Amino acid sequence: RVAGKIRSTGLSNFSAARVEEALDTAVRSGIEPAVAVQGWYNMVERGKYEGELQDVVTGRGVSFFPYYSLANGFLTGKYRSADDLGKSVRGSRMTDLLTGKGADVLAAMDAVAAETGATLAQIALAWLIAQDGVTAPIASATSAQQLDELLPAITLALTPSQLERLDAAGA
């Protein structure tokens, strides 16, 4: 039996089947099941959460905390062309996102930014907050200035039309 030193547990990078197995095993063992799952999810990289894992999280009432919420900075608009890849050490990771739906996502985000006055980072986080099962996105800030930019995402309410356009661009 637990001595009361651990209030709650969470899981990280588990598949849907593994989350269900962990939750069921805890219940069978008479211990508190995990209350949260952390995983990779953002507007341009949706396959690791949407579908089975999202169904398990929402169906079992488990909180989901996505990381890579800003896709290594791509969803801030920092990387828009091959010329931008040298802006940071993360730039080399953006090559695949510059083609295909990445450009479509940035264009949709630009339109929503024009409508709301929000930054792309705020829009990316607000989109995540609006997704079923997401409790709060994880986003890294390396300065107080970056934190000040990210915090308004908490109260940014995107309209159904804006969410629909962002969803379609990132699908």
C-alpha positions in Angstrom: 0.0 0.0 0.0 1.2 3.5 -0.7 2.4 5.6 2.2 0.7 8.7 0.9 3.7 10.3 -0.6 2.5 10.2 -4.1 -0.7 12.1 -4.8 -1.2 11.2 -8.4 0.7 9.5 -11.3 0.9 10.1 -15.0 2.0 8.4 -18.1 4.2 9.7 -20.9 4.5 8.5 -24.5 2.2 5.6 -24.1 0.1 4.1 -26.9 -3.7 4.0 -26.4 -3.5 0.3 -25.7 -0.8 0.8 -23.2 -2.7 3.6 -21.4 -5.7 1.3 -21.1 -3.6 -1.6 -19.8 -2.0 0.7 -17.2 -5.3 2.0 -16.0 -6.9 -1.4 -15.9 -3.9 -2.9 -14.1 -4.0 -0.2 -11.4 -7.8 -0.7 -10.8 -7.3 -4.5 -10.6 -4.4 -4.0 -8.2 -6.4 -1.7 -5.9 -4.2 1.4 -6.6 -5.1 4.7 -7.9 -4.8 4.8 -11.7 -2.8 7.5 -13.5 -4.7 10.7 -13.9 -2.7 12.2 -16.8 -1.0 11.4 -20.0 1.7 13.4 -21.7 2.3 13.1 -25.4 3.4 14.7 -28.7 0.6 16.8 -30.2 0.3 20.0 -32.1 -1.5 21.5 -35.1 0.8 20.0 -37.7 1.6 16.7 -36.0 -1.7 15.2 -34.9 -1.4 11.5 -35.6 0.1 10.5 -32.2 -2.9 11.8 -30.3 -6.0 12.1 -32.5 -7.8 8.8 -32.8 -7.3 5.9 -30.4 -5.3 7.8 -27.8 -7.7 10.7 -27.7 -10.6 8.3 -27.4 -9.0 6.6 -24.4 -8.2 9.8 -22.7 -11.6 11.3 -23.2 -13.4 8.0 -22.5 -11.5 7.3 -19.3 -11.5 10.9 -18.0 -7.7 11.2 -18.0 -6.0 14.6 -18.5 -3.8 15.1 -21.6 -0.8 17.4 -21.6 0.6 17.8 -25.1 4.3 18.6 -25.5 5.9 20.0 -28.7 2.9 22.3 -28.7 4.7 24.8 -30.9 6.3 22.2 -33.1 9.8 23.2 -32.1 9.0 26.8 -33.0 7.5 26.2 -36.4 4.0 27.3 -35.2 5.4 30.6 -34.1 6.0 31.5 -37.7 9.8 31.6 -37.2 10.4 29.2 -40.0 8.7 30.0 -43.3 11.3 29.2 -45.9 14.6 27.3 -46.3 16.4 30.6 -45.6 15.0 30.5 -42.1 16.4 27.1 -41.1 19.6 28.6 -39.9 17.8 30.8 -37.3 18.4 28.2 -34.6 19.8 24.7 -34.0 16.2 23.4 -34.3 16.0 24.7 -37.9 17.1 21.5 -39.4 14.1 19.8 -37.9 11.7 22.1 -39.9 12.5 20.9 -43.4 9.5 18.5 -43.7 7.2 21.1 -42.2 8.1 23.7 -44.8 6.4 21.7 -47.5 2.9 20.2 -47.6 0.5 21.2 -44.9 3.0 23.3 -42.9 2.6 26.2 -45.3 -1.2 25.8 -45.2 -1.3 25.8 -41.4 0.8 29.0 -41.3 -1.5 30.6 -43.8 -4.6 29.7 -41.8 -2.9 30.9 -38.6 -1.9 34.2 -40.3 -5.6 34.7 -41.2 -6.7 34.0 -37.6 -4.0 36.3 -36.3 -5.3 39.1 -38.5 -8.8 38.5 -37.1 -7.9 38.3 -33.5 -4.7 40.3 -33.1 -3.1 37.2 -31.4 0.3 35.9 -32.2 0.8 32.6 -33.9 2.1 31.0 -30.7 -1.0 32.1 -28.9 -3.2 30.7 -31.6 -1.3 27.4 -31.7 -1.8 27.0 -27.9 -5.4 28.2 -27.9 -6.1 25.6 -30.6 -4.7 22.9 -28.4 -6.6 24.0 -25.4 -9.8 23.7 -27.5 -9.2 20.1 -28.4 -11.1 17.3 -26.7 -9.2 15.8 -23.8 -6.5 18.4 -23.7 -6.1 19.8 -20.2 -3.2 22.2 -20.9 -0.4 22.4 -23.5 3.2 22.3 -22.5 5.2 25.1 -24.1 8.8 26.1 -23.4 9.7 29.7 -22.7 13.3 30.7 -22.5 12.7 34.2 -21.4 10.2 36.3 -19.5 9.4 38.0 -22.8 8.4 34.7 -24.3 6.3 33.8 -21.3 4.5 37.1 -21.6 3.7 36.3 -25.2 2.4 32.8 -24.4 0.2 33.5 -21.4 -2.6 35.2 -23.3 -3.3 31.9 -25.1 -5.1 30.8 -21.9 -7.9 33.3 -22.5 -7.9 33.4 -26.3 -11.2 31.9 -27.4 -11.1 30.9 -31.0 -14.5 30.9 -32.8 -15.9 27.7 -34.2 -15.1 29.0 -37.7 -11.5 29.7 -36.8 -11.1 26.3 -35.2 -12.6 24.7 -38.3 -10.2 26.5 -40.6 -7.2 25.6 -38.5 -8.3 22.0 -38.2 -8.7 21.7 -42.0 -5.3 23.2 -42.7 -3.6 20.8 -40.3 -5.5 17.7 -41.1 
